[in-house]
Amino acid sequence: MKLDRILWGIILLFVGLVLLLENFNVIEFYWRNVWGFWPIFLIIAGINILFNKNKTQVGNMISIGVLVITLGFLFYRGQQPPEHRGWFGGRFEKDINIDIDDEVDDTAHMERLSFTEPFHPDSSKKVVLNISGGGTSFKLDGPTDSLIDAVVEKSRGTFTLQKEFVNSVQELTFKMQEKKGKWNMGDGGNDVDFKLNTQPEWEVNMNMGAGEVDFDLSAYKIRTFKFEGGAAALDIKMGDLLPIADVVVKTGVADVKIKVPTATGCRIKSSTGLSAKDFTGFTKLKDGSYETPNYAGSTKKIFITLDGGLSNFEVSRY
C-alpha cells in the first residue's frame, strides 16, 4: 500500500475518532485551538519527500511516526479550553513546557471599531445581510433600535459595512479583508458582535474560511440563513416568527449545531459524505431525508439543507 494512502487514512481515522468522542460527550474538543497549527502538515509532507525518495521502509516508519506524534499533540491541544473567542493566535499554555520570559498582553494590539446603520421603517421591511471574513468569531448580541450595530475587536484585516438597494430591497454587506503581506500566526483573531433590529424580515448570507459563529436568531424574522465555510464552528438557534424559513449550510471540516423550535415542523436534506450526524427527534424517510413527527400538520416549517465533507452536524429541538 502506498504511504500517502496510509497517511491520509490515519488523518481520517483521527478526525472521525474525535467527532465520535464529541458526539458521545466523552471529550470537549475545541477545533479553533488546532487550526493555527496547519503548517505542521507542510512539515510532514516535506519529511515524507525527504525520507521516501528511495521508498525505504525506515523512511515510511519515520513519516508515520512523525504524523502520529503530531496528531497526539493536536488531540491534547484541542481539549484545552480556549483563552478567548478568536480562532488564531492564542498563547501556549504553561503546561506545554514552553518558557516565556516576558508575558505578552493579548489585547495590547487589538483595535476596537464600531459600525451602525439607522433603521427606517419604510425602507427596512426586508433586509439582506451579507457577512464575510476569515479567522473571525461572530456573535449575535441581541436587538437594537438601529438597523444594525457591529462592534469589532480586531488584530488584523480591514472591516467595512456597505449599504445598497437591490430591486428595492436594502442590502447590507459586512466584509473583512486581509492585510496585504505576510501573516503572522501570533497576530490573533478578530471578534465581531452584531446587534440587529427585530422588525425587518432578514436574509442572512455568511461566507467565511475558518471561524466561529454563535447566533441566537429566535427573536428575529429569519426567512433565509445561508452559511458557506471551510473549517468552522457554527451554532445557530432558529425561531418561529415566519411561516417558512430556509437554512442552508455548506462546509468542509466543521462543527455545526442547529436548534429549531419544537412546535415547528422541520425537514432535513443532507449530503454529508463522511460527516457525523445527530438528528434527535427526527424520523428518517425512504428518500434519505429527515422529518419531525409534526411536519405534515405544522403551519410553520423550517427546511434545512446540509452539505459537508468531513463535519459534525447536529440538529436538535427546543
Secondary structure, DSSP 8 states (H G I E B T S, - for coil): --HHHHHHHHHHHHHHHHHHHHHTTS----THHHHTTTHHHHHHHHHHHHHTTTT-HHHHHHHHHHHHHHHHHHHHHHTS--SSS-SS-----GGG----SS---TTTT-EEEEEEE---TTT-SEEEEEEE-SSEEEEEEEE-SSSEEEEEEESSSEEEEEEEEETTEEEEEEEEE--SS---GGG--EEEEEEE-SSSEEEEEEEESSEEEEEE-TTSEEEEEEEEEEEEEEEEE---SSSEEEEEEEEEEEEEEEEE-TTSEEEEEEE-TT-EEEETT-EE-TTS-EE-TTTTT-SSEEEEEEEESS-EEEEEE-
